[in-house]
């Protein structure tokens, strides 16, 4: 679900937007001129600090998170029935020393980081259709093309730098440079645009070139590599989708940036003069590590949902997804179980700029056995801060009948590992905005059911009136916001809490 690159095959760059206010997603459209969700307005005008509350457990089913982060440590869920570090399953739940959650992609030999795509696994099993094989080859070709393009760009860029005799050139250096061929002319133009937005050449080089090459080379070496299999680390039976008891208690894992960022959006400690303020003020964050760098497995997702449900989580955030789900039935059964326990599931719609009314994205609320769908499920698209035609984030999936709401998901400032902070973009960030709102409603109105909380969130959206840009394949259209999601709007904390107060 992460935004993986800002470089297109053509070698033109999508330059990052101008930096916004760090807390813009919690600000108010009328007061602050950014399309946030009015969280700060709700706290100040509704005087939440004077109201009674119940603590709500939020399950963050993700890549793992930094439980020692300075702005998260006080809100990390602790299993009161487990004695830390004694190597005994004290609460007899099948998981030893599960103090802050569980890791379903770890084992006695360590933790899985890189993984295959589900498509790659299907091909390895011999279960791929001709269309799947074609899709795989397309991905392989695209990744190779991107790596070749960026390396070609770097070749001419390095040649220009040698000619300039400036190891760390400035915007002025590129403006003064006289290109020796057409390729250098193109590189010059791109560098002038890039450094005009962010003058730090070293940062540009790392984030827009070196890191991107590494990402796509990792794709080739791991996600699309038919010979790669990391699952022996876990030691489970991958053919048994009904297996439950495997993994370890390392809820951070080797790559906890994504989950840490998500957790902070939901519930980083408010008003402590440290870092950021989360949306919900009385939550406990449970980490259920399930998502590798690659595609999550259906078996792990199902077990994560069951684990979080059994340990008291009433809201889940699931910022992940994939194009294929060979064991969807086992996920559906876990979702049905969560529904029976009054859990609200919030799920990110994905970052492929696709219409989910036409394209598949898993997991989803529709049960494979035709028995209906999960009622207490919210599918979330990502929005930006400008109340204009760019309001739908350019990367966000959408769907008039499949996506429920939109929420801020562009340059969201939140917690990062090792007690640091930074901006990330994606529907992965929009989903925890809604999960945080759901948790906040359940804190102050604990008698509301998960279905009622969803209803309140849907009914209290702010509905934009202008046309917005979306992509339909290669075609860009402008449509009404009512065409991109069921509710036709962007979630709003102030409106939601006022509406919740009217429910009996």
FIMITOR-689531 format. One record per residue (C-alpha): x, y negated, z negated; chain. Coordinates in steps of 0.25 Angstrom, whole numbers, plus 2048, in hexadecimal, padded with zeros to 3 digits. Example, Ala and Ser with C-alpha at 12.3 -4.5 7.8 and 13.67 -1.06 7.14 Angstrom:
BEGIN
(rec (831; 812; 7E1); 'A')
(rec (837; 804; 7E3); 'A')
***
This chain:
BEGIN
(rec (800; 800; 800); 'A')
(rec (80C; 7F7; 800); 'A')
(rec (80F; 7EC; 80A); 'A')
(rec (81B; 7F3; 810); 'A')
(rec (821; 7E9; 81A); 'A')
(rec (81F; 7DB; 81F); 'A')
(rec (826; 7DF; 82C); 'A')
(rec (81F; 7E2; 839); 'A')
(rec (824; 7EB; 844); 'A')
(rec (826; 7DF; 84D); 'A')
(rec (830; 7DA; 843); 'A')
(rec (828; 7CD; 83F); 'A')
(rec (826; 7CB; 831); 'A')
(rec (81A; 7C8; 828); 'A')
(rec (820; 7BE; 81F); 'A')
(rec (81B; 7BF; 811); 'A')
(rec (810; 7B4; 80D); 'A')
(rec (814; 7A8; 805); 'A')
(rec (815; 7AC; 7F6); 'A')
(rec (808; 7AA; 7EF); 'A')
(rec (805; 7A7; 7E0); 'A')
(rec (80A; 7B3; 7D8); 'A')
(rec (7FC; 7B6; 7D2); 'A')
(rec (7F4; 7B2; 7DE); 'A')
(rec (7EC; 7BE; 7DE); 'A')
(rec (7E6; 7BB; 7D1); 'A')
(rec (7E3; 7AC; 7D4); 'A')
(rec (7D6; 7A6; 7D9); 'A')
(rec (7D2; 7A1; 7E7); 'A')
(rec (7CC; 794; 7E3); 'A')
(rec (7D5; 790; 7D9); 'A')
(rec (7E2; 795; 7DE); 'A')
(rec (7E0; 795; 7ED); 'A')
(rec (7E4; 7A4; 7EE); 'A')
(rec (7DB; 7B0; 7F0); 'A')
(rec (7DE; 7B7; 7E3); 'A')
(rec (7D4; 7BE; 7DB); 'A')
(rec (7D2; 7B4; 7D0); 'A')
(rec (7D7; 7BC; 7C4); 'A')
(rec (7DD; 7B0; 7BD); 'A')
(rec (7D0; 7A9; 7BE); 'A')
(rec (7C9; 7B5; 7B8); 'A')
(rec (7D2; 7B5; 7AC); 'A')
(rec (7D1; 7A6; 7AA); 'A')
(rec (7C2; 7A3; 7AC); 'A')
(rec (7BC; 7B0; 7A7); 'A')
(rec (7C5; 7B0; 79B); 'A')
(rec (7C9; 7BF; 79C); 'A')
(rec (7D2; 7BE; 790); 'A')
(rec (7C6; 7BC; 787); 'A')
(rec (7BF; 7C8; 78C); 'A')
(rec (7BF; 7D6; 786); 'A')
(rec (7C6; 7E0; 78F); 'A')
(rec (7C9; 7EF; 791); 'A')
(rec (7D7; 7F3; 796); 'A')
(rec (7D6; 7FA; 7A3); 'A')
(rec (7E0; 805; 7A8); 'A')
(rec (7E4; 802; 7B7); 'A')
(rec (7EA; 80E; 7BF); 'A')
(rec (7F5; 809; 7C8); 'A')
(rec (7F6; 815; 7D2); 'A')
(rec (803; 810; 7D9); 'A')
(rec (812; 812; 7DB); 'A')
(rec (815; 810; 7CC); 'A')
(rec (817; 804; 7C4); 'A')
(rec (821; 7FE; 7BB); 'A')
(rec (81B; 800; 7AD); 'A')
(rec (826; 7F8; 7A6); 'A')
(rec (823; 7EB; 7AE); 'A')
(rec (822; 7DF; 7A5); 'A')
(rec (815; 7DB; 7AA); 'A')
(rec (80F; 7E9; 7AA); 'A')
(rec (814; 7F0; 79E); 'A')
(rec (809; 7EB; 795); 'A')
(rec (7FE; 7F0; 79E); 'A')
(rec (804; 7FE; 7A2); 'A')
(rec (7FA; 809; 79E); 'A')
(rec (800; 813; 794); 'A')
(rec (7FA; 821; 792); 'A')
(rec (7F7; 821; 783); 'A')
(rec (7F6; 830; 782); 'A')
(rec (804; 832; 788); 'A')
(rec (811; 832; 77F); 'A')
(rec (81C; 82C; 788); 'A')
(rec (828; 834; 78C); 'A')
(rec (825; 841; 784); 'A')
(rec (824; 849; 791); 'A')
(rec (816; 84E; 78C); 'A')
(rec (808; 84D; 792); 'A')
(rec (802; 847; 785); 'A')
(rec (7F5; 843; 78B); 'A')
(rec (7F4; 851; 792); 'A')
(rec (7F0; 84A; 79F); 'A')
(rec (7FA; 852; 7A7); 'A')
(rec (804; 846; 7A9); 'A')
(rec (810; 846; 79F); 'A')
(rec (814; 838; 799); 'A')
(rec (80A; 830; 7A2); 'A')
(rec (80C; 824; 79A); 'A')
(rec (809; 819; 7A4); 'A')
(rec (803; 822; 7AF); 'A')
(rec (808; 82C; 7B8); 'A')
(rec (811; 82E; 7C5); 'A')
(rec (80B; 838; 7CF); 'A')
(rec (816; 836; 7D9); 'A')
(rec (821; 83A; 7CF); 'A')
(rec (826; 847; 7C9); 'A')
(rec (831; 84D; 7C1); 'A')
(rec (83B; 849; 7CC); 'A')
(rec (838; 83B; 7CC); 'A')
(rec (82E; 832; 7D4); 'A')
(rec (82A; 831; 7E3); 'A')
(rec (82C; 824; 7E9); 'A')
(rec (82C; 826; 7F8); 'A')
(rec (822; 82F; 7FF); 'A')
(rec (81C; 833; 80C); 'A')
(rec (810; 82C; 812); 'A')
(rec (804; 835; 812); 'A')
(rec (804; 836; 821); 'A')
(rec (812; 83C; 820); 'A')
(rec (80E; 846; 816); 'A')
(rec (802; 84A; 81F); 'A')
(rec (80C; 84C; 82A); 'A')
(rec (815; 854; 822); 'A')
(rec (80A; 85D; 81E); 'A')
(rec (806; 85F; 82C); 'A')
(rec (7F8; 859; 829); 'A')
(rec (7FA; 84D; 833); 'A')
(rec (7F0; 84A; 83E); 'A')
(rec (7F6; 844; 84C); 'A')
(rec (7F1; 837; 847); 'A')
(rec (7F9; 838; 83A); 'A')
(rec (805; 83C; 842); 'A')
(rec (803; 830; 84B); 'A')
(rec (802; 827; 83F); 'A')
(rec (80E; 82C; 839); 'A')
(rec (816; 82A; 845); 'A')
(rec (811; 81C; 846); 'A')
(rec (816; 819; 838); 'A')
(rec (823; 81F; 83B); 'A')
(rec (825; 817; 847); 'A')
(rec (821; 80A; 840); 'A')
(rec (82A; 80C; 834); 'A')
(rec (836; 80F; 83E); 'A')
(rec (832; 802; 846); 'A')
(rec (832; 7F9; 83A); 'A')
(rec (83F; 7FE; 835); 'A')
(rec (845; 7FC; 843); 'A')
(rec (83F; 7EE; 844); 'A')
(rec (844; 7E9; 837); 'A')
(rec (852; 7EF; 839); 'A')
(rec (852; 7E8; 846); 'A')
(rec (84E; 7DB; 840); 'A')
(rec (859; 7DD; 835); 'A')
(rec (863; 7E0; 840); 'A')
(rec (861; 7D2; 847); 'A')
(rec (85F; 7CB; 839); 'A')
(rec (86D; 7D0; 834); 'A')
(rec (873; 7CC; 842); 'A')
(rec (86E; 7BE; 840); 'A')
(rec (872; 7BD; 831); 'A')
(rec (880; 7C1; 836); 'A')
(rec (880; 7B7; 840); 'A')
(rec (87B; 7AC; 836); 'A')
(rec (886; 7B1; 82C); 'A')
(rec (87B; 7AF; 821); 'A')
(rec (879; 7BC; 819); 'A')
(rec (86C; 7B6; 813); 'A')
(rec (867; 7AC; 81E); 'A')
(rec (85D; 7A2; 81B); 'A')
(rec (851; 79C; 822); 'A')
(rec (85A; 791; 828); 'A')
(rec (864; 79B; 82D); 'A')
(rec (85A; 7A2; 835); 'A')
(rec (854; 795; 83A); 'A')
(rec (862; 791; 83F); 'A')
(rec (865; 79E; 845); 'A')
(rec (866; 7A0; 854); 'A')
(rec (861; 7AD; 858); 'A')
(rec (86A; 7B5; 862); 'A')
(rec (85E; 7BE; 868); 'A')
(rec (84F; 7C0; 867); 'A')
(rec (850; 7C9; 85C); 'A')
(rec (857; 7BF; 853); 'A')
(rec (84D; 7B5; 857); 'A')
(rec (842; 7BE; 852); 'A')
(rec (84A; 7C0; 845); 'A')
(rec (84D; 7B1; 843); 'A')
(rec (83E; 7AE; 844); 'A')
(rec (83A; 7B9; 83A); 'A')
(rec (845; 7B5; 830); 'A')
(rec (840; 7A6; 831); 'A')
(rec (832; 7AA; 82E); 'A')
(rec (836; 7B3; 823); 'A')
(rec (840; 7AA; 81C); 'A')
(rec (836; 79E; 81E); 'A')
(rec (82D; 7A6; 814); 'A')
(rec (838; 7AC; 80B); 'A')
(rec (845; 7A5; 80C); 'A')
(rec (84C; 7B1; 805); 'A')
(rec (853; 7B9; 810); 'A')
(rec (858; 7C4; 806); 'A')
(rec (849; 7C6; 802); 'A')
(rec (845; 7C6; 810); 'A')
(rec (84F; 7D0; 814); 'A')
(rec (84C; 7DA; 809); 'A')
(rec (83D; 7D9; 809); 'A')
(rec (83A; 7D8; 818); 'A')
(rec (845; 7E0; 81E); 'A')
(rec (84D; 7E9; 814); 'A')
(rec (841; 7EE; 80C); 'A')
(rec (838; 7F0; 818); 'A')
(rec (842; 7F8; 81F); 'A')
(rec (844; 801; 812); 'A')
(rec (834; 802; 811); 'A')
(rec (833; 807; 820); 'A')
(rec (83F; 810; 81F); 'A')
(rec (839; 816; 812); 'A')
(rec (82D; 819; 81A); 'A')
(rec (835; 820; 824); 'A')
(rec (83D; 828; 81A); 'A')
(rec (832; 82B; 810); 'A')
(rec (823; 828; 814); 'A')
(rec (824; 82D; 822); 'A')
(rec (82F; 837; 820); 'A')
(rec (82A; 845; 823); 'A')
(rec (835; 84B; 81B); 'A')
(rec (834; 843; 80E); 'A')
(rec (82D; 849; 802); 'A')
(rec (82F; 843; 7F5); 'A')
(rec (824; 84B; 7EE); 'A')
(rec (82D; 855; 7E8); 'A')
(rec (830; 84A; 7DD); 'A')
(rec (822; 84C; 7D8); 'A')
(rec (822; 85B; 7D8); 'A')
(rec (813; 85D; 7DA); 'A')
(rec (80C; 866; 7E4); 'A')
(rec (809; 85C; 7EF); 'A')
(rec (7FF; 866; 7F5); 'A')
(rec (7F6; 866; 7E9); 'A')
(rec (7EE; 859; 7E9); 'A')
(rec (7E7; 85E; 7DC); 'A')
(rec (7F4; 85E; 7D4); 'A')
(rec (7F3; 853; 7C9); 'A')
(rec (7FF; 855; 7BF); 'A')
(rec (80C; 850; 7C5); 'A')
(rec (815; 844; 7C5); 'A')
(rec (81C; 83C; 7BA); 'A')
(rec (81A; 830; 7B1); 'A')
(rec (823; 826; 7B9); 'A')
(rec (818; 81C; 7BC); 'A')
(rec (821; 812; 7C2); 'A')
(rec (829; 81B; 7CB); 'A')
(rec (834; 817; 7D5); 'A')
(rec (82C; 80C; 7DC); 'A')
(rec (822; 805; 7D3); 'A')
(rec (822; 7F7; 7DA); 'A')
(rec (814; 7F9; 7E0); 'A')
(rec (80D; 7FE; 7D4); 'A')
(rec (813; 7F4; 7CB); 'A')
(rec (80E; 7E9; 7D4); 'A')
(rec (800; 7EF; 7D4); 'A')
(rec (800; 7F0; 7C5); 'A')
(rec (804; 7E2; 7C2); 'A')
(rec (7F9; 7DD; 7CB); 'A')
(rec (7EF; 7E5; 7C3); 'A')
(rec (7F3; 7E2; 7B5); 'A')
(rec (801; 7DB; 7B2); 'A')
(rec (800; 7D5; 7A5); 'A')
(rec (7F8; 7C8; 7A5); 'A')
(rec (7FD; 7BB; 79E); 'A')
(rec (80A; 7C0; 799); 'A')
(rec (813; 7B6; 7A0); 'A')
(rec (81A; 7C1; 7A7); 'A')
(rec (819; 7C4; 7B6); 'A')
(rec (80B; 7C5; 7BB); 'A')
(rec (7FC; 7C6; 7B6); 'A')
(rec (7F5; 7D2; 7BB); 'A')
(rec (7E6; 7D2; 7BE); 'A')
(rec (7E1; 7DA; 7B2); 'A')
(rec (7E5; 7D6; 7A4); 'A')
(rec (7E1; 7E3; 79C); 'A')
(rec (7E6; 7EF; 7A4); 'A')
(rec (7EF; 7FB; 7A3); 'A')
(rec (7F6; 7FF; 7AF); 'A')
(rec (7F8; 80E; 7B1); 'A')
(rec (802; 812; 7BC); 'A')
(rec (7FF; 81F; 7C4); 'A')
(rec (80B; 820; 7CE); 'A')
(rec (806; 826; 7DB); 'A')
(rec (80A; 81E; 7E7); 'A')
(rec (818; 820; 7ED); 'A')
(rec (81F; 818; 7F8); 'A')
(rec (817; 820; 803); 'A')
(rec (809; 826; 802); 'A')
(rec (803; 82B; 7F5); 'A')
(rec (7FE; 839; 7F4); 'A')
(rec (7EF; 83B; 7F2); 'A')
(rec (7F2; 845; 7E7); 'A')
(rec (7FA; 83A; 7DF); 'A')
(rec (7EF; 830; 7E1); 'A')
(rec (7E4; 839; 7DC); 'A')
(rec (7EC; 83D; 7D0); 'A')
(rec (7EF; 82E; 7CD); 'A')
(rec (7E1; 82B; 7CE); 'A')
(rec (7DD; 836; 7C4); 'A')
(rec (7E8; 833; 7BB); 'A')
(rec (7E5; 824; 7BA); 'A')
(rec (7D6; 828; 7B8); 'A')
(rec (7D9; 832; 7AD); 'A')
(rec (7E1; 828; 7A5); 'A')
(rec (7D7; 81D; 7A5); 'A')
(rec (7DA; 813; 7B1); 'A')
(rec (7CD; 80C; 7B5); 'A')
(rec (7D3; 805; 7C1); 'A')
(rec (7DD; 80B; 7CB); 'A')
(rec (7E6; 803; 7D5); 'A')
(rec (7EA; 80B; 7E1); 'A')
(rec (7F3; 802; 7EA); 'A')
(rec (7F6; 80D; 7F4); 'A')
(rec (7F1; 814; 800); 'A')
(rec (7F4; 81D; 80C); 'A')
(rec (7EE; 821; 81A); 'A')
(rec (7EC; 830; 817); 'A')
(rec (7E6; 838; 80B); 'A')
(rec (7E7; 847; 80D); 'A')
(rec (7E3; 84A; 7FF); 'A')
(rec (7D8; 83F; 7FE); 'A')
(rec (7CF; 848; 7F7); 'A')
(rec (7D7; 849; 7EA); 'A')
(rec (7D8; 83A; 7EA); 'A')
(rec (7C9; 839; 7EC); 'A')
(rec (7C7; 842; 7E0); 'A')
(rec (7D0; 83A; 7D7); 'A')
(rec (7C9; 82D; 7DB); 'A')
(rec (7BB; 834; 7D8); 'A')
(rec (7C1; 837; 7CA); 'A')
(rec (7C5; 829; 7C8); 'A')
(rec (7B7; 824; 7CD); 'A')
(rec (7B1; 82D; 7C2); 'A')
(rec (7B9; 827; 7B8); 'A')
(rec (7B5; 818; 7BB); 'A')
(rec (7C2; 814; 7C2); 'A')
(rec (7C4; 809; 7CC); 'A')
(rec (7CE; 80C; 7D7); 'A')
(rec (7D4; 800; 7DE); 'A')
(rec (7DC; 803; 7EB); 'A')
(rec (7E4; 7FB; 7F5); 'A')
(rec (7DF; 7FB; 803); 'A')
(rec (7EC; 7FC; 80A); 'A')
(rec (7F6; 7F3; 812); 'A')
(rec (7F4; 7F7; 820); 'A')
(rec (7EB; 7EC; 825); 'A')
(rec (7E1; 7F6; 828); 'A')
(rec (7D2; 7F7; 828); 'A')
(rec (7CF; 802; 81E); 'A')
(rec (7C1; 804; 824); 'A')
(rec (7C9; 80A; 830); 'A')
(rec (7D6; 80F; 82A); 'A')
(rec (7D8; 819; 81E); 'A')
(rec (7DF; 816; 811); 'A')
(rec (7E0; 820; 806); 'A')
(rec (7DC; 821; 7FB); 'A')
(rec (7CE; 81B; 7FD); 'A')
(rec (7C1; 81C; 7F6); 'A')
(rec (7BA; 825; 800); 'A')
(rec (7B9; 833; 7FC); 'A')
(rec (7BE; 83D; 806); 'A')
(rec (7B3; 847; 803); 'A')
(rec (7A8; 83E; 807); 'A')
(rec (7A3; 83C; 7F9); 'A')
(rec (7A3; 82D; 7F9); 'A')
(rec (7AE; 823; 7F4); 'A')
(rec (7B4; 81E; 7E7); 'A')
(rec (7AB; 812; 7E3); 'A')
(rec (7B5; 80C; 7D9); 'A')
(rec (7C0; 80A; 7E3); 'A')
(rec (7C4; 7FC; 7E8); 'A')
(rec (7CC; 7FB; 7F5); 'A')
(rec (7D4; 7EE; 7F6); 'A')
(rec (7DA; 7E6; 801); 'A')
(rec (7E4; 7DB; 7FF); 'A')
(rec (7E2; 7CC; 801); 'A')
(rec (7EB; 7C0; 801); 'A')
(rec (7EA; 7B3; 7FA); 'A')
(rec (7E6; 7AA; 806); 'A')
(rec (7D7; 7A8; 808); 'A')
(rec (7D8; 7A8; 817); 'A')
(rec (7D8; 7B2; 822); 'A')
(rec (7E4; 7B9; 81C); 'A')
(rec (7DD; 7BD; 80F); 'A')
(rec (7DE; 7CC; 813); 'A')
(rec (7EC; 7D0; 811); 'A')
(rec (7F2; 7D3; 81F); 'A')
(rec (7F6; 7E1; 81A); 'A')
(rec (7E9; 7E5; 813); 'A')
(rec (7E0; 7F0; 817); 'A')
(rec (7D1; 7EC; 817); 'A')
(rec (7C4; 7F2; 81A); 'A')
(rec (7B5; 7ED; 819); 'A')
(rec (7B1; 7FB; 814); 'A')
(rec (7BD; 800; 80D); 'A')
(rec (7C4; 7F5; 806); 'A')
(rec (7BC; 7EF; 7FA); 'A')
(rec (7C3; 7E2; 7F7); 'A')
(rec (7D0; 7DA; 7F9); 'A')
(rec (7D9; 7D4; 7EF); 'A')
(rec (7E7; 7CD; 7EF); 'A')
(rec (7F2; 7D5; 7F4); 'A')
(rec (7FC; 7CB; 7FA); 'A')
(rec (809; 7C7; 7F3); 'A')
(rec (803; 7CC; 7E5); 'A')
(rec (80D; 7C9; 7DA); 'A')
(rec (80E; 7D4; 7D0); 'A')
(rec (817; 7DD; 7C7); 'A')
(rec (823; 7E4; 7CD); 'A')
(rec (82C; 7EF; 7C7); 'A')
(rec (836; 7EB; 7BC); 'A')
(rec (82E; 7DF; 7B7); 'A')
(rec (82F; 7D7; 7C4); 'A')
(rec (824; 7D1; 7CC); 'A')
(rec (821; 7CF; 7DB); 'A')
(rec (817; 7CE; 7E7); 'A')
(rec (811; 7D9; 7EE); 'A')
(rec (807; 7DA; 7F9); 'A')
(rec (7FD; 7E5; 7FD); 'A')
(rec (7EF; 7EB; 7FA); 'A')
(rec (7F7; 7F2; 7EF); 'A')
(rec (7F7; 7E4; 7E8); 'A')
(rec (7E9; 7E1; 7EC); 'A')
(rec (7E4; 7EE; 7E5); 'A')
(rec (7E9; 7EB; 7D7); 'A')
(rec (7E3; 7DD; 7D8); 'A')
(rec (7D6; 7E4; 7D9); 'A')
(rec (7DA; 7EF; 7CF); 'A')
(rec (7DE; 7E4; 7C5); 'A')
(rec (7D0; 7DD; 7C7); 'A')
(rec (7C9; 7EA; 7C5); 'A')
(rec (7D1; 7ED; 7B8); 'A')
(rec (7CE; 7DF; 7B3); 'A')
(rec (7BF; 7E1; 7B5); 'A')
(rec (7BF; 7EE; 7AE); 'A')
(rec (7C7; 7E8; 7A2); 'A')
(rec (7BC; 7DD; 79F); 'A')
(rec (7B0; 7E5; 7A4); 'A')
(rec (7B4; 7F4; 7A0); 'A')
(rec (7A5; 7F9; 7A1); 'A')
(rec (7A5; 7F6; 7B0); 'A')
(rec (7A7; 803; 7B8); 'A')
(rec (7B2; 804; 7C3); 'A')
(rec (7A6; 803; 7CE); 'A')
(rec (7A2; 7F6; 7C7); 'A')
(rec (7B0; 7F0; 7C7); 'A')
(rec (7B1; 7F3; 7D6); 'A')
(rec (7A4; 7ED; 7D8); 'A')
(rec (7A8; 7E0; 7D1); 'A')
(rec (7B5; 7DF; 7D8); 'A')
(rec (7AE; 7E0; 7E5); 'A')
(rec (7A2; 7D7; 7E2); 'A')
(rec (7AB; 7CC; 7DD); 'A')
(rec (7B5; 7CA; 7E8); 'A')
(rec (7B7; 7BD; 7EF); 'A')
(rec (7B3; 7BD; 7FD); 'A')
(rec (7BB; 7B6; 807); 'A')
(rec (7B3; 7AF; 812); 'A')
(rec (7BE; 7AD; 81D); 'A')
(rec (7C2; 7B7; 827); 'A')
(rec (7CF; 7BF; 824); 'A')
(rec (7D9; 7C6; 82D); 'A')
(rec (7DA; 7D5; 82D); 'A')
(rec (7E0; 7DF; 837); 'A')
(rec (7D9; 7EA; 83E); 'A')
(rec (7E4; 7F2; 844); 'A')
(rec (7EC; 7E9; 84C); 'A')
(rec (7E1; 7DF; 84D); 'A')
(rec (7E0; 7D3; 843); 'A')
(rec (7D1; 7CF; 840); 'A')
(rec (7CB; 7C4; 838); 'A')
(rec (7BF; 7C9; 830); 'A')
(rec (7B6; 7C5; 824); 'A')
(rec (7BB; 7CA; 816); 'A')
(rec (7AF; 7D3; 815); 'A')
(rec (7B5; 7DB; 821); 'A')
(rec (7C1; 7DF; 819); 'A')
(rec (7BC; 7E4; 80C); 'A')
(rec (7AE; 7E9; 806); 'A')
(rec (7AD; 7DE; 7FC); 'A')
(rec (7B2; 7D3; 806); 'A')
(rec (7BB; 7CC; 7FC); 'A')
(rec (7C6; 7CB; 7F2); 'A')
(rec (7C5; 7CF; 7E4); 'A')
(rec (7C4; 7C4; 7D9); 'A')
(rec (7C7; 7C6; 7CA); 'A')
(rec (7BE; 7BA; 7C6); 'A')
(rec (7B2; 7BE; 7CE); 'A')
(rec (7B3; 7CD; 7CA); 'A')
(rec (7B4; 7CA; 7BB); 'A')
(rec (7A8; 7C1; 7BB); 'A')
(rec (7A0; 7CB; 7C3); 'A')
(rec (7A4; 7D6; 7B9); 'A')
(rec (79F; 7CE; 7AD); 'A')
(rec (791; 7CF; 7B4); 'A')
(rec (791; 7DE; 7B4); 'A')
(rec (78A; 7E5; 7A8); 'A')
***
